[in-house]
Amino acid sequence: MWMSFWQWLGQRTVAFFREMGTVSILLYRILIGIPSIFRDHHLVLKQMLEAGVNSLPLVSVVSIFTGAVSAWQAAYQMEGLMGGLVSMNYLGSGVSAAIFIELSPVLVAIVIAGRVGASIAAELGTMRVTEQIDALEALAIDPVRYLAVPRFVAGWTMLPMLVVYSYLVAHLGAYVVAHFLLDVSTSTFFGSVQRSFSIYNIFSGLVKSFVFGGGTALIGCSIGFQTEGGAEGVGKATIKAFVFSSAFILIGDYVLAMILF
């Protein structure tokens, strides 16, 4: 029994480092292929449209309700658990800091991991099992340059833009709840936001979004290139991409929080 456990642990450890090596090699090939985006700008723009513009409706819904529920929960903490010891004048301050530092970067990244990261894995996985990637190699076209680089650049650049958009929409959702349901005046809410406003909070959220966007696209590309097993393999690759991307985002959020704060 113990022997089988140690064998299982050893196999999983070797598989982990093999996977990390594969992702690292792919990242290196993507980075040296980035200068090609000027020649393949139409591919990059297409992926930016898919990853960014087409994600706006979903990001809007997530962001407005993120702001709304954060305002409601903050008011509950101030008036309920704290016995009214904290004034509602600080509502905007607390909600704004949470949106800038954690809520928008993490939640938008997870949404994009589900919508874009899994889509990348499914698309490239389908191309792998149908031998379209092999056909590109036969035509002397580098699959990494043609397929991975545009998707990586799009994920790396568009997620921060979506996070900035989420900042605005989430504050709007928080304001609607605070003003119409909690009787907090407009001047009180936005005055509190202004008093606690910090460029560093925005900077830290954008740093996280750059890392999450690039990492999500990289994981999707890596898993897509390794897909095998036909339609069933594509389905497993899609799930794997979302699970790994979500884990990367949450673990990365903790590590970056330790570094930035």
C-alpha positions in Angstrom: 0.0 0.0 0.0 2.7 2.5 1.0 4.8 1.5 -2.0 1.9 2.3 -4.3 1.3 5.6 -2.6 5.0 6.6 -3.1 4.9 5.4 -6.7 1.7 7.6 -7.2 3.4 10.6 -5.5 6.5 10.1 -7.6 4.6 9.9 -10.8 2.6 13.0 -10.0 5.8 14.9 -9.1 7.5 13.9 -12.3 4.3 14.8 -14.3 4.2 18.2 -12.6 7.8 19.1 -13.5 7.3 17.8 -17.0 4.3 20.0 -17.4 6.1 23.0 -16.0 9.0 22.4 -18.4 6.6 22.2 -21.3 4.9 25.5 -20.3 8.3 27.2 -19.8 9.5 26.1 -23.2 6.3 27.3 -24.8 6.6 30.7 -23.0 10.2 31.1 -24.3 9.1 30.4 -27.8 6.2 32.8 -27.5 8.5 35.6 -26.2 11.0 35.2 -29.0 8.1 35.2 -31.4 6.5 38.4 -30.2 8.3 40.6 -32.8 6.2 38.8 -35.4 3.0 40.4 -34.2 3.8 43.4 -36.4 3.7 41.1 -39.5 0.7 39.1 -38.2 -1.2 42.1 -36.7 -4.4 40.9 -38.3 -4.2 37.7 -36.3 -3.6 39.7 -33.1 -6.5 42.1 -33.7 -8.8 39.1 -34.3 -7.9 37.5 -31.0 -8.1 40.9 -29.2 -11.6 41.3 -30.5 -12.5 37.8 -29.3 -10.9 38.1 -25.9 -11.7 41.7 -25.2 -14.6 43.2 -27.0 -16.7 40.1 -27.2 -16.2 39.6 -23.4 -17.7 43.0 -22.5 -21.3 41.8 -21.9 -20.3 39.1 -19.5 -17.7 41.3 -17.7 -20.4 44.0 -17.4 -22.9 41.7 -15.7 -20.2 40.2 -13.4 -18.8 43.6 -12.5 -22.1 45.4 -11.7 -23.2 42.7 -9.4 -19.8 42.4 -7.8 -20.0 46.1 -6.9 -23.6 45.7 -5.7 -23.0 42.7 -3.5 -19.8 44.2 -2.0 -21.7 47.4 -1.1 -24.5 45.4 0.5 -22.1 43.1 2.4 -20.0 46.1 3.6 -23.1 47.8 4.9 -24.1 44.6 6.7 -20.7 44.5 8.4 -20.8 48.1 9.4 -24.4 48.2 10.8 -24.9 44.6 11.8 -21.8 42.8 13.1 -20.0 46.0 14.2 -23.1 47.4 16.0 -23.1 50.6 14.0 -19.7 51.6 15.3 -18.4 52.3 11.8 -20.2 55.2 10.0 -21.7 54.6 6.6 -19.6 57.5 5.5 -16.8 55.0 5.0 -18.9 52.7 2.8 -17.5 53.9 -0.5 -13.9 53.8 0.9 -14.1 50.1 1.9 -15.9 49.0 -1.3 -13.6 50.9 -3.6 -10.4 49.4 -2.1 -11.8 45.9 -2.4 -12.8 46.5 -6.0 -9.4 47.9 -7.0 -7.2 45.4 -5.2 -9.1 42.1 -5.3 -12.6 41.8 -6.7 -12.2 43.2 -10.2 -8.8 41.6 -11.1 -9.6 38.2 -9.7 -13.3 37.8 -10.7 -12.7 39.2 -14.2 -9.7 36.9 -14.7 -11.7 33.8 -13.6 -14.5 34.8 -16.0 -12.0 35.2 -18.9 -10.4 31.9 -17.9 -13.7 30.2 -18.4 -14.6 32.1 -21.6 -11.3 32.6 -23.3 -8.8 30.2 -21.8 -11.0 27.2 -22.2 -11.9 28.3 -25.7 -8.2 28.5 -26.7 -7.6 25.0 -25.4 -10.7 23.7 -27.2 -9.8 25.4 -30.5 -6.1 24.4 -30.5 -7.0 20.9 -29.2 -9.4 20.4 -32.1 -6.7 21.6 -34.5 -4.3 19.1 -32.9 -6.5 16.0 -33.1 -7.6 16.8 -36.6 -3.9 17.2 -37.7 -4.3 20.9 -38.7 -1.3 21.8 -36.6 0.7 19.1 -38.3 -0.4 20.6 -41.7 1.0 24.0 -40.6 4.3 22.4 -39.7 4.3 20.6 -43.1 3.9 24.0 -44.7 6.9 25.3 -42.7 4.6 27.6 -40.6 5.5 27.7 -37.0 2.4 26.9 -35.0 3.6 28.8 -32.0 4.1 32.0 -34.0 0.9 31.6 -36.0 -1.4 30.3 -33.2 0.0 30.9 -29.7 1.7 34.3 -30.0 -1.5 36.2 -31.1 -3.6 34.6 -28.4 -0.9 35.3 -25.7 -0.6 38.9 -26.7 -4.4 39.3 -26.8 -4.8 37.8 -23.4 -1.9 39.8 -21.9 -3.2 43.2 -23.2 -6.9 42.9 -23.1 -7.5 41.6 -19.6 -6.0 44.8 -18.0 -8.4 46.8 -20.3 -11.3 44.7 -19.1 -10.3 45.2 -15.5 -10.2 49.0 -15.9 -13.7 48.8 -17.4 -14.7 46.6 -14.5 -13.5 49.2 -12.1 -16.0 51.7 -13.5 -18.9 49.3 -13.8 -18.4 47.8 -10.3 -18.3 51.3 -8.7 -21.5 52.1 -10.5 -23.2 48.9 -9.1 -21.9 49.8 -5.6 -23.2 53.3 -6.0 -26.7 52.2 -7.1 -27.1 49.9 -4.0 -25.6 52.5 -1.7 -27.8 55.4 -2.9 -31.1 53.8 -3.7 -31.2 51.0 -1.1 -29.0 52.2 1.8 -29.8 56.0 1.6 -26.2 57.0 1.2 -26.0 60.3 -0.7 -24.0 60.7 -3.9 -21.6 63.2 -2.4 -21.0 61.0 0.7 -20.3 57.8 -1.4 -18.0 59.3 -4.0 -16.4 61.6 -1.4 -15.4 58.5 0.6 -14.1 56.9 -2.6 -12.1 60.0 -3.4 -10.6 60.2 0.1 -9.3 56.7 0.1 -8.3 56.7 -3.6 -4.7 55.4 -4.2 -2.9 55.0 -7.4 -1.0 52.1 -5.9 -4.2 50.2 -5.5 -5.0 50.6 -9.2 -1.4 49.7 -10.0 -1.5 46.5 -8.0 -4.7 45.4 -9.6 -3.3 46.1 -13.1 -0.2 44.1 -12.3 -2.3 41.2 -11.3 -4.4 41.5 -14.5 -1.3 41.4 -16.7 0.0 38.3 -15.0 -3.4 36.6 -15.0 -4.1 37.5 -18.7 -0.8 36.2 -20.0 -0.9 33.1 -17.7 -4.5 32.1 -18.8 -3.6 32.4 -22.5 -0.4 30.5 -22.0 -2.1 27.6 -20.1 -4.8 27.4 -22.7 -2.2 27.2 -25.5 -0.1 24.7 -23.8 -2.9 22.3 -23.0 -4.4 22.8 -26.5 -1.1 21.8 -28.2 -0.8 18.7 -26.0 -4.4 17.5 -26.7 -4.9 13.9 -27.9 -7.7 11.4 -28.0 -10.2 12.8 -30.4 -13.4 14.6 -29.3 -13.1 13.2 -25.8 -9.6 14.5 -25.5 -10.8 18.0 -26.6 -13.5 18.0 -23.9 -10.9 17.0 -21.2 -8.5 19.6 -22.4 -11.2 22.3 -22.1 -12.0 21.3 -18.5 -8.3 21.0 -17.7 -7.6 24.5 -19.1 -10.3 26.1 -16.9 -9.3 24.3 -13.8 -5.6 25.0 -14.2 -6.2 28.6 -15.1 -8.5 29.2 -12.1 -5.9 27.6 -9.7 -3.2 29.7 -11.3 -5.2 32.9 -10.7 -6.0 32.1 -7.1 -2.5 31.0 -6.2 -1.0 33.9 -8.2 -3.3 36.3 -6.4 -1.9 35.2 -3.1 1.7 35.3 -4.2 1.3 38.8 -5.8 -0.5 40.0 -2.7 2.4 39.0 -0.6 4.8 40.8 -2.9 2.8 44.0 -3.6 1.6 44.5 0.0 
